[in-house]
């Protein structure tokens, strides 16, 4: 079933057992993003040194698992590393399933390669990443230019 | 005579399609309905043989197009028992019809601070936002009916809510999320007692049950073609002629004028006054053909079929562990639109897995965020039925839900 590529075990695992979920203090920047077509919501908080990224949200397995993966991948990294990972993830999601993801850079996020084949769900996967980027900007940290979200 | 659903289905080419290797199970008619061959043919024949612009040409094609367009208006008038075809204004959709009422009736009423407009928490965004905009423009106050726990309009505070300050009440006839069919007689009587006008959003009722505007007693109703076997791009505003005649135009342009000078313009009588510009001609003709199709089967018979399907669906869904239905759980006073939650699974994931099995349902907030908020959820899964829905399709939905629980169990 084509669904297997969407609902990979890794994604379902992160959905059922999210890493780092819950909003925490202290933080330097916060952003709340909404997907207006489906009503999914997420709030992301970022400490300027990336020692913590916390989040809370309401949404489908894809958006919630994506937030969990983001937390796992980005906490404790430098802003340059984060910019690279962020760019690789956005590129993967906009690749319509054609790209070959680099597991060394993306870790568990490679599981989202299948999501790129479902255009209606790409926005779900990107929601936490876009909220994160805004929260980082509000914390005064630039994590690199992010391409337009096309899907 | 029993309703022959197999014969009905044979008229809908799309229903023989496969989706992801499974027979299509289309349970999203509250979103948009499918079209029978008769509607598709009427539109094709118009475009192939009779295409011309309406209401302005002396040539044969223009005359044929005009008669077909006006015939469609007359068919729709008869379908809802309007007093005259001149009470039928073609719009783009229900949203445009409701915006037209808010704009033109709002201006006729010369609303000011202190005046009140009443809607409900059960509305589609298209029957909320135009009134919010109107209140912002005029300083009038927006008030609303709440929803009871079992998904009905809460009329307990009606005497306070609809009062001498109320100028217009606009409520939904059948909810697009809860499926509730509102008995609007008490609301209409109270509104008229205090001198307020009443508009009804009939987007979900006109396609599914017999609606008689003269019996209903409202002043305006709005509905849309694509939810009643017709094409997209065509909707209807029905209004009492004496009111339409007093209302100022909505959009200005060609076809809506009596005479134009550089110094000013006088306006055509309704319905032309409200139909600026070239209308969606083939779409209106398609909607006329849809009305013929529905009338041929009988709206009472269609409604009965949907009541039977709804009873079967409610019973089936209640038996699925972990499923919670929003809105009335018995077929009385409700139509064939059933929204539900699957415990622990987000509606998007429910919809995605059902789609993999060929079952097409709507997921999300259904453009009724306040209704979702009333039941404490950001989104719902909705299955909606029509004249072509079968009990086998309800069974396919239930089997799909078992699969959903397997993936997310």
HADDOCK unambig.tbl for C-alpha pairs under 7 A between the chains (distance, minus, plus):
assign (segid A and resid 3 and name CA) (segid B and resid 356 and name CA) 6.77 0.50 0.50
assign (segid A and resid 38 and name CA) (segid B and resid 364 and name CA) 4.81 0.50 0.50
assign (segid A and resid 38 and name CA) (segid B and resid 365 and name CA) 6.28 0.50 0.50
assign (segid A and resid 39 and name CA) (segid B and resid 364 and name CA) 6.74 0.50 0.50
assign (segid A and resid 39 and name CA) (segid B and resid 365 and name CA) 6.54 0.50 0.50
assign (segid A and resid 39 and name CA) (segid B and resid 378 and name CA) 6.12 0.50 0.50
assign (segid A and resid 39 and name CA) (segid B and resid 379 and name CA) 6.82 0.50 0.50
assign (segid A and resid 59 and name CA) (segid B and resid 346 and name CA) 6.54 0.50 0.50
assign (segid A and resid 60 and name CA) (segid B and resid 346 and name CA) 4.88 0.50 0.50
assign (segid A and resid 60 and name CA) (segid B and resid 348 and name CA) 5.83 0.50 0.50
assign (segid A and resid 60 and name CA) (segid B and resid 349 and name CA) 6.20 0.50 0.50
assign (segid A and resid 61 and name CA) (segid B and resid 346 and name CA) 6.91 0.50 0.50
assign (segid A and resid 61 and name CA) (segid B and resid 349 and name CA) 6.73 0.50 0.50
